[in-house]
Each structure stands twice: as C-alpha cells, then as structure tokens.
Amino acid sequence: MASALARTTYNVFFRRSSNYLVGIFAGAFAFEIAFDSAADRLWDMANKGRQWKDIRSKYIQAADSEPADDEE
C-alpha cells in the first residue's frame, strides 16, 4: 500500500520537472494565503478595539450629530 502511494506520488508530482515546479508554486501560494490569514486573525485578536475598523462607528456617529460650520 505505501509503495503504491509512493509510486503514484512520484509519477504525478516528481517525475517531470514541470509538474514539480507547478507543485512548488502552488504550495507556496497556498502557504502564503494561509499564513497571511492566520497572521491577520492573530493581529486582530491581539488589537481588538484599538483598530480603525473597531472604532470607526463612534467617529462617524459623532460627525453626523454635530452641525456643520459652513451651513447658514
């Protein structure tokens, strides 16, 4: 079983250098997306309530409730 799996993996991914190269690029791209998503999620959890996306509604509501100075 393990030998058949190893043989299939070799024939699909490593036999031709073009397949190997495509596999490396696809793996790097997938890793980059996963790493960026995890890092963003970790950053958002560590800085919850201190980022513009968290406090924006307070400032927009305050600006809407104040009268404009140029209105006469």
JOLIN-V572111 format. One record per backbone hydrogen bond with DSSP energy under -0.5 kcal/mol. NH is the residue of the N-H (numbers start at 1). CO is the residue of the C=O. Records with the same first field share a line. If there is no record, write none. Layout:
# JOLIN-V572111
NH: CO, CO
This chain:
# JOLIN-V572111
5: 1
6: 2
7: 3
8: 4
9: 5
10: 6
11: 7
12: 8
13: 9
14: 9, 10
15: 10
20: 16
21: 17
22: 18
23: 19
24: 20
25: 21
26: 22
27: 23
28: 24
29: 25
30: 26
31: 27
32: 28
33: 29
34: 30
35: 31
36: 32
37: 33
38: 34
39: 35
40: 36
41: 37
42: 38
43: 39
44: 40
45: 41
46: 42
47: 43
48: 45
50: 47
54: 51
55: 51
56: 52
58: 55
59: 55
60: 56
61: 57
62: 58
63: 59
64: 60
65: 61
66: 62
71: 68
